[in-house]
Amino acid sequence: MAEQDEVPARLFDNTMTLEWIVLVEDFPGKAKERYETRPLHVNHIVPKTDPQTGVYNMGGIILSEAPAMGEPLKISGVAAVIKAATREDVMNEIKQDPYYVKGIWDPST
């Protein structure tokens, strides 16, 4: 291997904050509860999206199929990027969300 092709190993240390891609499915039949809980979820998430101090880099819904014009969205879960040092920290963040607390998110997914 040529010298310019050599890349030093990137080593983890416990001062690094990782970015975790998180996919959480909704329990089936929870569309109404999701809709009713959305204001609580938004109030919970918005303060955590600050680029400097926030926990969430991005997030959004997962659709089970593409919507047709005028039809309701068929939401099946959420995708997010969460900044945390450990998987346990990620799970603790998920468990604070109103969608989790109200039994909409399936934590086994």
C-alpha positions in Angstrom: 0.0 0.0 0.0 1.3 3.4 -0.9 2.1 5.8 1.9 -0.6 8.2 1.0 -3.2 5.4 1.1 -2.4 4.6 4.7 -5.1 5.8 7.1 -4.5 5.9 10.9 -7.0 3.9 12.9 -9.7 6.0 14.4 -9.9 5.0 18.0 -12.9 5.6 20.3 -12.6 7.2 23.6 -15.3 7.9 26.2 -15.2 11.7 25.5 -16.7 11.2 22.0 -20.4 11.7 21.4 -21.7 9.3 18.8 -24.6 9.9 16.4 -27.0 6.9 16.5 -29.4 6.2 13.7 -32.6 5.2 15.5 -35.6 3.5 13.9 -38.7 2.9 16.1 -41.9 1.4 14.8 -45.3 2.3 16.1 -47.5 -0.4 17.6 -50.2 -1.3 15.1 -53.5 0.6 15.4 -52.0 3.6 17.2 -52.7 6.3 14.5 -55.4 8.1 16.6 -53.2 8.1 19.7 -50.2 9.3 17.7 -52.2 12.2 16.3 -53.5 13.1 19.8 -50.1 12.9 21.3 -48.2 14.9 18.6 -48.4 18.3 20.4 -46.8 16.7 23.5 -44.1 15.1 21.3 -43.3 18.4 19.5 -43.1 20.3 22.8 -40.7 17.6 24.1 -38.5 17.5 20.9 -38.2 21.1 19.8 -35.9 22.2 22.7 -33.7 19.2 22.0 -33.0 20.1 18.3 -30.6 23.0 18.9 -27.5 22.3 16.7 -25.1 23.3 19.6 -26.8 21.8 22.6 -29.5 19.5 21.3 -29.7 15.7 21.4 -31.5 15.3 18.1 -29.7 16.0 14.8 -32.7 15.1 12.7 -35.9 13.1 12.8 -39.1 12.4 10.9 -41.8 9.9 10.3 -41.6 6.6 8.5 -44.4 5.9 6.1 -45.7 2.4 5.4 -46.6 3.5 1.9 -46.5 6.6 -0.3 -49.6 8.7 0.3 -52.2 9.4 -2.4 -53.4 12.9 -2.9 -55.9 13.8 -0.2 -55.4 10.6 1.8 -54.0 10.5 5.4 -50.4 9.6 5.9 -49.9 6.0 6.9 -47.2 6.5 9.6 -45.5 3.3 10.8 -42.8 4.8 13.0 -40.0 7.3 13.3 -36.4 7.7 12.1 -34.0 9.9 14.1 -30.3 10.7 14.6 -29.6 11.0 18.3 -26.3 12.2 19.8 -25.3 10.1 22.8 -22.3 8.3 24.2 -24.0 4.9 24.7 -26.9 2.8 23.5 -28.3 3.1 27.0 -28.3 6.9 26.7 -30.2 6.6 23.4 -32.8 4.3 25.0 -33.2 6.7 28.0 -33.8 9.5 25.5 -36.4 7.4 23.7 -38.2 6.5 26.9 -38.7 10.1 27.8 -40.7 10.9 24.6 -44.4 11.1 24.9 -44.9 8.7 22.0 -43.1 6.1 24.1 -44.7 7.1 27.4 -48.2 6.8 25.9 -47.5 3.4 24.4 -47.3 4.4 20.8 -43.7 3.4 20.0 -42.7 -0.2 20.2 -39.4 -0.3 22.0 -38.6 -3.9 20.8 -38.1 -2.6 17.2 
